[in-house]
C-alpha cells in the first residue's frame, strides 16, 4: 500500500486531480498537506502538484520553494522518500534545489495546453518501471514556463547518469527544452520532476490511460 | 536604507521575452537594435543603517530568493 501526501500551495490547481489519481490507482487517499505545515505524515511519496503557486510571482515556483513545508519535503527526500513534482511542482523542485536546472519561459512565449508525445528515456527509475524503455506515451501539457535549461556541465552530467526520465518525442517539444527534456530525476533517483500531467490521463474518460504507469510504478 | 537589486539572465541563457522585444522594436522601425535582454529590478527599503551590513544582507537575499543563480546574475546598488 502506497502512502502518499499531496502538498497544497496557494495557487495550486491540479491538487484535486492528483488526489483523484492517487486514490484510484493506489487504492488509498493521500494526505493533503497545507504549505504552512511544518510536518509531513509518515509516507512513501510526497507530491507537489501543478498550478500557479503564488501567481508565479518572482519566478514560477520560487516563493513556494521557500514555504515552511519544503523543509520537511527536503528532509523526506534526503531520507529516500519518493518525491514527485508535476508542472508547477517540477518548477518548485528546481527552485528548491532538489533537482538540477531551471524551467524558463516557453521558447514560443505562449502558454501551451495540448497533448504531446513522451518518450520514456529511462525505464529504470522508481517512477518509470511500469513502462518499456523507449515507449511512446500520450500526455497532456499545460504550462507557460516549461523550457528546461541547465548549463552544459549539468546537462552532460544528468544525461550521462541517466537522469533524464522523459523526453518530448517526435518533434512535439512544446517549449524549447534542451535535449527535449520533459522530466528528470535527481542523482539518487528518488525525486522526479516533469512538466506533463500524467494524472490527467489515467482513465478511459480522459481519453487514455498512458499516465497510470507512473503511479503504478510507485505502487509496485 | 534604500537599495536596488537588478536581476538579469546570464549570458548564454535564452531569453524569449528579450527576443520578442527585439523583434517588436525592429517592427517599429528601430533597425539598429542588435539585441535586447529583459531583467527585473527589485527596490528594497531596509531598516539597516550600516551600508556594508545592508549589502551583505541583500546579497544573502539574492542568493536565497531574489535571483535563481542557475540562470540569473544579480547586482546590488545601495542608494543610502
Boltz contact constraints between the chains, C-beta under 6 A:
constraints:
  - contact:
      token1: [A, 59]
      token2: [B, 68]
      max_distance: 6.0
  - contact:
      token1: [A, 102]
      token2: [B, 68]
      max_distance: 6.0
  - contact:
      token1: [A, 102]
      token2: [B, 70]
      max_distance: 6.0
  - contact:
      token1: [A, 102]
      token2: [B, 71]
      max_distance: 6.0
  - contact:
      token1: [A, 105]
      token2: [B, 16]
      max_distance: 6.0
  - contact:
      token1: [A, 107]
      token2: [B, 16]
      max_distance: 6.0
  - contact:
      token1: [A, 109]
      token2: [B, 16]
      max_distance: 6.0
  - contact:
      token1: [A, 109]
      token2: [B, 20]
      max_distance: 6.0
